[in-house]
Amino acid sequence: MAVYSLPKTFASGEKLDPIIERYKAFRLLSLKQSPESFGSSYAREIAFPDETWIKRVCGPLSTNIVAVAGPPESEGNKDQERDSLLKEEWLACLTLQGPFDKEAAVTMFKSHMWIESPSIIMDDEIEFYFGLYGMYVAPAARGAGLGVSLVEYAKEKALEMVGGKKTRVVLVVDFDNIGARRTYEKAQFVLNHDYWFDDTRCGRSERTQSAVLRVDIGGTDNLRKDTTS
């Protein structure tokens, strides 16, 4: 198994179309197989124009992280990474959004995470914020720690982007999704707070409880603060 972040350009000038198509296919498959796990739906995203998929892969604040079958390639060999992404089976995927400063983070929490009072998750000591979205592990690949590997990789990428400065990564997960919460807890996420929302997803009740999880990384002490204790 190997974990990569999707490229936004190729040094050779080669088009990204094949990578974007693989991302699109895996995302649509995940929505079809586990509709209850996402805030979006297959019917909504199958209708997206090409420009939307291009933005998801190439957007300046989007980093898509993928686990593929097969052994890791030589570190830094972008041609080999590209070949693996195009040829190997995709096993899991998630999206890291950011970095955001405090002002931009408030907007992100409200519009993309439906957190009505973002101040509850802000901290004066934090310099940058990231959101984690769309985690999906293919059924046949579950139980092998892939989810934790992807999240740890995302944390490393976040720190790399901000030069190791104090950073908070935030995600929202259904409170009753015990398996997903355990995965994030293994990656040192803690519960920040929870809230209820009107749920229109297939197979869900009218009201669903969501858990907002966070992990603090970077800075001089590299310690996470657990205000829930």
FIVEX-164625 format. One line per field, with one value per residue (C-alpha): residue number from 1; residue in three letters; x, y, z. Coordinates in steps of 0.1 Angstrom, whole numbers, plus 5000, padded with zeros to 4 digits. Layout:
residues N
resi <- c(NUM:...)
resn <- c(ALA:...)
u <- c(X:...)
v <- c(Y:...)
w <- c(Z:...)
***
This chain:
residues 229
resi <- c(1:2:3:4:5:6:7:8:9:10:11:12:13:14:15:16:17:18:19:20:21:22:23:24:25:26:27:28:29:30:31:32:33:34:35:36:37:38:39:40:41:42:43:44:45:46:47:48:49:50:51:52:53:54:55:56:57:58:59:60:61:62:63:64:65:66:67:68:69:70:71:72:73:74:75:76:77:78:79:80:81:82:83:84:85:86:87:88:89:90:91:92:93:94:95:96:97:98:99:100:101:102:103:104:105:106:107:108:109:110:111:112:113:114:115:116:117:118:119:120:121:122:123:124:125:126:127:128:129:130:131:132:133:134:135:136:137:138:139:140:141:142:143:144:145:146:147:148:149:150:151:152:153:154:155:156:157:158:159:160:161:162:163:164:165:166:167:168:169:170:171:172:173:174:175:176:177:178:179:180:181:182:183:184:185:186:187:188:189:190:191:192:193:194:195:196:197:198:199:200:201:202:203:204:205:206:207:208:209:210:211:212:213:214:215:216:217:218:219:220:221:222:223:224:225:226:227:228:229)
resn <- c(MET:ALA:VAL:TYR:SER:LEU:PRO:LYS:THR:PHE:ALA:SER:GLY:GLU:LYS:LEU:ASP:PRO:ILE:ILE:GLU:ARG:TYR:LYS:ALA:PHE:ARG:LEU:LEU:SER:LEU:LYS:GLN:SER:PRO:GLU:SER:PHE:GLY:SER:SER:TYR:ALA:ARG:GLU:ILE:ALA:PHE:PRO:ASP:GLU:THR:TRP:ILE:LYS:ARG:VAL:CYS:GLY:PRO:LEU:SER:THR:ASN:ILE:VAL:ALA:VAL:ALA:GLY:PRO:PRO:GLU:SER:GLU:GLY:ASN:LYS:ASP:GLN:GLU:ARG:ASP:SER:LEU:LEU:LYS:GLU:GLU:TRP:LEU:ALA:CYS:LEU:THR:LEU:GLN:GLY:PRO:PHE:ASP:LYS:GLU:ALA:ALA:VAL:THR:MET:PHE:LYS:SER:HIS:MET:TRP:ILE:GLU:SER:PRO:SER:ILE:ILE:MET:ASP:ASP:GLU:ILE:GLU:PHE:TYR:PHE:GLY:LEU:TYR:GLY:MET:TYR:VAL:ALA:PRO:ALA:ALA:ARG:GLY:ALA:GLY:LEU:GLY:VAL:SER:LEU:VAL:GLU:TYR:ALA:LYS:GLU:LYS:ALA:LEU:GLU:MET:VAL:GLY:GLY:LYS:LYS:THR:ARG:VAL:VAL:LEU:VAL:VAL:ASP:PHE:ASP:ASN:ILE:GLY:ALA:ARG:ARG:THR:TYR:GLU:LYS:ALA:GLN:PHE:VAL:LEU:ASN:HIS:ASP:TYR:TRP:PHE:ASP:ASP:THR:ARG:CYS:GLY:ARG:SER:GLU:ARG:THR:GLN:SER:ALA:VAL:LEU:ARG:VAL:ASP:ILE:GLY:GLY:THR:ASP:ASN:LEU:ARG:LYS:ASP:THR:THR:SER)
u <- c(5000:5012:4998:5001:4987:4972:4993:4979:5003:5028:5064:5062:5032:5011:4974:4958:4927:4934:4940:4909:4889:4902:4894:4859:4852:4863:4843:4812:4817:4820:4788:4770:4783:4780:4755:4748:4785:4785:4768:4765:4749:4756:4727:4741:4777:4771:4756:4787:4804:4840:4850:4839:4860:4890:4886:4884:4917:4936:4921:4948:4933:4925:4949:4935:4952:4948:4959:4966:4974:5010:5043:5054:5075:5108:5103:5102:5099:5069:5068:5065:5039:5019:5021:5009:4980:4969:4975:4970:4936:4925:4917:4909:4907:4903:4905:4925:4913:4935:4955:4931:4939:4915:4891:4890:4886:4854:4839:4850:4835:4801:4798:4814:4811:4778:4792:4770:4792:4828:4842:4837:4866:4889:4920:4942:4974:4965:4979:4964:4933:4925:4894:4893:4866:4853:4872:4863:4879:4868:4850:4876:4904:4889:4903:4939:4946:4943:4922:4947:4975:4957:4949:4985:4997:4972:4986:5021:5011:4993:5024:5046:5023:5026:5062:5055:5035:5008:4979:4944:4928:4891:4865:4829:4816:4783:4783:4770:4797:4818:4842:4851:4855:4879:4900:4903:4910:4939:4952:4950:4917:4896:4860:4856:4818:4787:4755:4723:4711:4682:4693:4680:4704:4691:4687:4691:4666:4652:4677:4713:4740:4774:4807:4832:4867:4901:4938:4964:4998:5030:5043:5072:5057:5038:5013:4975:4953:4924:4898:4873:4889)
v <- c(5000:5035:5069:5099:5134:5140:5163:5196:5198:5175:5188:5173:5194:5163:5169:5159:5145:5108:5117:5138:5110:5085:5108:5114:5077:5069:5097:5087:5051:5060:5081:5052:5025:5045:5073:5076:5085:5118:5151:5151:5125:5105:5122:5156:5150:5129:5161:5182:5198:5190:5224:5213:5181:5201:5226:5198:5183:5215:5241:5259:5250:5214:5185:5151:5122:5087:5052:5028:4991:4981:4990:5026:5041:5058:5090:5120:5101:5119:5098:5066:5082:5092:5057:5042:5066:5057:5020:5007:5002:5031:5019:5051:5088:5120:5158:5183:5219:5248:5264:5291:5320:5328:5349:5325:5296:5311:5313:5277:5263:5280:5272:5238:5222:5238:5250:5279:5293:5289:5307:5275:5259:5289:5294:5325:5303:5286:5303:5281:5259:5230:5210:5173:5160:5130:5102:5069:5035:5008:4979:4953:4975:4982:4969:4973:5008:5026:5054:5062:5062:5087:5110:5109:5117:5146:5160:5158:5176:5203:5210:5210:5237:5260:5255:5236:5265:5258:5244:5229:5203:5200:5175:5166:5130:5114:5109:5074:5064:5047:5031:5064:5081:5054:5059:5096:5090:5068:5098:5119:5137:5147:5158:5195:5196:5181:5195:5183:5190:5183:5152:5146:5118:5084:5060:5086:5099:5134:5146:5135:5143:5153:5153:5180:5166:5184:5179:5205:5200:5219:5249:5248:5222:5201:5192:5190:5207:5187:5212:5184:5169)
w <- c(5000:4992:5001:4978:4974:4940:4917:4905:4876:4859:4853:4818:4810:4805:4811:4844:4828:4837:4874:4875:4860:4885:4914:4900:4895:4931:4946:4928:4937:4974:4972:4956:4980:5013:5008:5045:5051:5032:5033:4995:4972:4940:4922:4930:4920:4889:4875:4882:4851:4844:4858:4893:4893:4880:4908:4934:4923:4912:4936:4956:4990:4981:4988:4979:4995:4981:4992:4964:4962:4955:4972:4978:4950:4955:4975:4953:4920:4906:4874:4894:4917:4886:4872:4905:4907:4872:4872:4908:4925:4946:4982:5001:4997:5018:5012:5032:5028:5038:5052:5065:5087:5116:5095:5066:5090:5104:5070:5062:5094:5088:5051:5048:5082:5093:5126:5135:5162:5150:5180:5200:5180:5176:5198:5200:5200:5167:5136:5108:5104:5081:5074:5067:5044:5025:5041:5024:5026:5001:5019:5009:5023:5058:5090:5080:5094:5061:5075:5102:5076:5055:5084:5096:5061:5060:5093:5079:5047:5067:5088:5056:5041:5071:5079:5112:5128:5153:5134:5141:5119:5122:5109:5114:5117:5126:5164:5160:5135:5161:5136:5120:5154:5166:5135:5142:5179:5169:5150:5182:5174:5203:5207:5206:5207:5191:5175:5160:5124:5101:5081:5046:5037:5025:5054:5082:5107:5106:5132:5134:5160:5147:5164:5157:5163:5163:5166:5173:5157:5151:5171:5196:5219:5193:5220:5215:5240:5253:5266:5269:5300)
***
